[in-house]
Amino acid sequence: MNPYLQEYTADEAVQKYVSETAGSGIAYLLHHVYGRVYEEQIDKLIARSGDQIAFRILEYGCGGGMNLIWIAKRLLDRRLKLDFACGTDFSQKMVEAAKKEASSFLPNTMSDKVSFHTVSNENLSRDLPRELGQALAELQNSFHLILGVNTFRYCFRLGKQAESAGDIFSLLQPGGYSVMIDMNRSFPFFRSKLRDRLTKPKDQRSLPSLEQYATVFADAGFEIEMKKNFCWVPHSAGPAMLASLRTLSPLLQSLFSRFAMRSLIIARKPSIQSHSL
Ligand SMILES: C[S@@+](CC[C@H](N)C(=O)[O-])C[C@H]1O[C@@H](n2cnc3c(N)ncnc32)[C@H](O)[C@@H]1O
C-alpha cells in the first residue's frame, strides 16, 4: 500500500486543501502568484491558437481542487471557453472534497465541464481513460495545460517520476504546457520538514532539487521554459503572516531566490506540427 494514502485520507489533511479552511496564504497565492503562472500559460496558448481555443486542463494530485477550480473560474471570468477540466487524486476523500468545492464555487453551467476522479499520479495514462470513459488514444495529445501543485515530490519518493512525467507528456497536445510547483528543499523553515524528520524514514521525506525536477521533465521530451525557486508565503499563512510576507516577498526574492519556498518548472511539449493546437 502507498504509505502516503493514509495521511491524505485523514479529515484533518482534507481540511488543509479546501478553501474554507486552507488559510489566507493559498487564497493570496492563487490570485497573485500561482494564478499568474497559470494565466501566463493560458495567454501563450491563446497567442498561438486564438481566443476561440476550448481549453482542456488536467490537475493531478489536486487535493480539494482549489487550483483547478480557480483556473476554471478565471476562464469563465475572461469569457474563454472550457472544453473540460479534470482533477485527479489518489485519495477518494480529497476527490469528494474537490467535488463539493466545485459545486460550491462554480456555477451550475460548468458542472458538466469540471470533474474529479480517483487516479494516482503514477497511473494517469492507465486509469484516466477508464474514469473519463474515453480511449487512451483520444486523451493522448489532447490537453492544453497539465498542472501539479505540491504533489510531484511523491512521484519521486515512489521512484515513479519518469512514468508520471511520461504520462503528462503523452496526454499534452504538442505545444501544450506542464506547470509543476512543489516544495524547494533549500527552504530552511518548513515546519513539516522538522516534524517528518522525527516521524518518517528518510526515503519518505526526501525532496528533489530544482535540477532533479527539471531533468525528469526534460528527459520525458519537454522543452524547459522556466525553472526557478519562488514564493515566500506559506499556503497556511493567516492574515497577519500573509500581510508581512507579501510585503517582504519582492525583497526576499531578489536577495535569496534560491531559498524560496517552492520550485517551479514550466515545461512545453514541442510542437511537431504547427497546426496541432
Ligand atoms: C500537499 S497536497 C496538495 C493538494 C493540492 N495540489 C493543493 O495544492 O492544494 C498533496 C496531494 O497529492 C496527493 N497525492 C500524493 N501522492 C499521490 C499519488 N501518488 N497519486 C495521486 N495523488 C497523490 C495527496 O492526496 C494530496 O491531495
The ligand as an SDF file (V2000), in Angstrom:
LIG
                    3D

 27 29  0  0  0  0  0  0  0  0999 V2000
    0.2270   18.7040   -0.3910 C   0  0  0  0  0  0  0  0  0  0  0  0
   -1.2700   18.1200   -1.0680 S   0  0  0  0  0  0  0  0  0  0  0  0
   -1.5700   19.2770   -2.3760 C   0  0  0  0  0  0  0  0  0  0  0  0
   -3.0020   19.2950   -2.8430 C   0  0  0  0  0  0  0  0  0  0  0  0
   -3.2970   20.2840   -3.9590 C   0  0  0  0  0  0  0  0  0  0  0  0
   -2.4970   20.0410   -5.1280 N   0  0  0  0  0  0  0  0  0  0  0  0
   -3.1020   21.7080   -3.4690 C   0  0  0  0  0  0  0  0  0  0  0  0
   -2.0620   22.2810   -3.7860 O   0  0  0  0  0  0  0  0  0  0  0  0
   -3.9860   22.2320   -2.7880 O   0  0  0  0  0  0  0  0  0  0  0  0
   -0.6720   16.7070   -1.9590 C   0  0  0  0  0  0  0  0  0  0  0  0
   -1.7700   15.9830   -2.7070 C   0  0  0  0  0  0  0  0  0  0  0  0
   -1.1700   14.9850   -3.5230 O   0  0  0  0  0  0  0  0  0  0  0  0
   -1.9540   13.8200   -3.4110 C   0  0  0  0  0  0  0  0  0  0  0  0
   -1.0780   12.6720   -3.7240 N   0  0  0  0  0  0  0  0  0  0  0  0
    0.0310   12.2660   -3.0660 C   0  0  0  0  0  0  0  0  0  0  0  0
    0.5710   11.2050   -3.6830 N   0  0  0  0  0  0  0  0  0  0  0  0
   -0.2250   10.9380   -4.7480 C   0  0  0  0  0  0  0  0  0  0  0  0
   -0.1910    9.9630   -5.7750 C   0  0  0  0  0  0  0  0  0  0  0  0
    0.7650    9.0350   -5.8160 N   0  0  0  0  0  0  0  0  0  0  0  0
   -1.1460    9.9880   -6.7030 N   0  0  0  0  0  0  0  0  0  0  0  0
   -2.1390   10.9250   -6.6600 C   0  0  0  0  0  0  0  0  0  0  0  0
   -2.2280   11.8650   -5.7130 N   0  0  0  0  0  0  0  0  0  0  0  0
   -1.2750   11.8800   -4.7790 C   0  0  0  0  0  0  0  0  0  0  0  0
   -2.4910   13.8220   -1.9910 C   0  0  0  0  0  0  0  0  0  0  0  0
   -3.6360   13.0260   -1.8220 O   0  0  0  0  0  0  0  0  0  0  0  0
   -2.7620   15.2960   -1.7920 C   0  0  0  0  0  0  0  0  0  0  0  0
   -4.0730   15.6290   -2.1870 O   0  0  0  0  0  0  0  0  0  0  0  0
  1  2  1  0
  2  3  1  0
  2 10  1  0
  3  4  1  0
  4  5  1  0
  5  6  1  0
  5  7  1  0
  7  8  2  0
  7  9  1  0
 10 11  1  0
 11 12  1  0
 11 26  1  0
 12 13  1  0
 13 14  1  0
 13 24  1  0
 14 15  1  0
 14 23  1  0
 15 16  2  0
 16 17  1  0
 17 18  1  0
 17 23  2  0
 18 19  1  0
 18 20  2  0
 20 21  1  0
 21 22  2  0
 22 23  1  0
 24 25  1  0
 24 26  1  0
 26 27  1  0
M  CHG  2   2   1   9  -1
M  END
$$$$
